[in-house]
């Protein structure tokens, strides 16, 4: 598997901004100069004194770009880029012409884009593109499932002169593992749906360092935009010197996630909502058997094995503070998988647990399963411990709180939301004099246990927590 490169896409409305952004690229190997949105376009100026090799693109509106002029004008622009020695020029399969690269050092990228779906005739399209003998064949399509990424990979044939990009959240795995999908490079920037920054690809995912021997791990669920797990696990792997990579694998179902994980030979997975149930694998611990759900999977010689470390990760925060939970009156907000694990953990420590959820039938069902009691929504009264096991308050809806319409109070408030680290619920509780615990502590506790199970090595919880904080700050900054 060849070493993948990073191409950073640069756009601007004027030449001065385009050149500034071109010259500011730090972590990319090549720069894609998108000339289609430049009002005062000067091709020579765009290429002059370039610090890195470029892919010159002038994408028309009919293929997702900004150029609305005549095709002859677009052809002239790309031919000028060839004459000036651009390293690559990119033209669409559907264009009725090709840049004149004969006798030049410029290499041709022949591209095809579908912003709606993976087309049924993709294999036919690729064959027709290869028949023209371009230097690079690029195929990019909107993924509607994780398995769509495999369809793109197979259509591309994993040849050295191919770029395979699945757009959208389901396609991010193709962007962070270009070599595993047969791509000679991957794109960074903010132009296409699902793109990461060049620094994220280079430093967090270390895409250039992933080889065939690199062990792969993943987080799967829906959605994954809010997940700090890749930043945490990759930082820990790097600190321990392990040849391992942890990637996002957004999936539409358990079957969808499992198909891609098997195809990529993923060694272990973190599992988040709504995919914690339905794996039908051997369960490795009493918690997963009692809960009927997993949040961690490991591939063994006999296949996948599941485990649930939600409860233990949750209890770590109490243990490190020396807080005893026996006979404490605890209310758990929510009735999903997290609430189930938290309720079970609290009951196991002797707490008197009440379940409170917006849907009373779900609260009653979970309470009956746990041997607890249910209480009506919104929560009211005085409690020793209040746990928010709902996603309310998660970025970007950071002003929300599950207690907006509630008079409930507690001596200790534990919010499982970790992005942002300081939620509205925690801020309000602290102002009222309560002790507070944020969800980052649970996340780190889970992550440490997962890596120990996967690798037999204990990662640094400090490194993981700091990586998560850096990621949270970056996501808040946009």
Secondary structure, DSSP 8 states (H G I E B T S, - for coil): ----EEEEEE--SSHHHHHHHHHH--S-SEEEEE-TT-TT--HHHHHTT-SSEEEEE--BGGGTSSB-S-HHHHHHHHHHHHHTT-SEEEEETTSS-----TTSS-EEEEEEEESSS--TTHHHHHHHHHHTT-SEEEEEEE-SSTHHHHHHHHHHTT-TTEEEEEESGGGHHHHH-GGGGT-SEEEESSSSTT-B-HHIIIIIS-GGG--TT-EEEEEEES--TT--HHHHHHHHHHHHT--EEEEEEE-SSHHHHHHHHHHTT--EEEE-TT-SS----EE-SHHHHHHT--SEEEEETTEEEEE--HHHHHHHHHHHHT---TT-EEEEE--SHHHHHHHHHHHHTT-EEEEE-SSHHHHHHHHHHHT-EE--SS--SEEEEEEE-S-TT-TT-TT--TTTT---EEEEEEE---SSSS-HHHHHHHHTT-EEEEHHHHHHHHHHHHHHHHHS----HHHHHHHHHHHHHHHHH-
